[in-house]
């Protein structure tokens, strides 16, 4: 796993923690990003990773919610 993939995985875990804290589901991310539900589920579960598509999603969510 490359350094970028490790960083994105850490950010994905922070997003999951943020959603848990707010008691929100993945549906909030679907509405925010416009990504389809299946892709959001795969990204948030860690099944889909390491592509620009995934990295853009994670970056977009972190910027939108102020997750550092």
Number of C-alpha atoms within 10 A of each C-alpha: 8 8 8 11 14 13 13 19 20 12 19 24 15 15 20 17 12 15 15 11 9 9 8 12 11 15 13 11 21 16 11 12 15 11 14 12 14 11 16 21 17 13 20 20 13 14 9 14 19 16 10 9 13 20 19 12 20 22 14 15 17 17 11 11 10 8 12 8
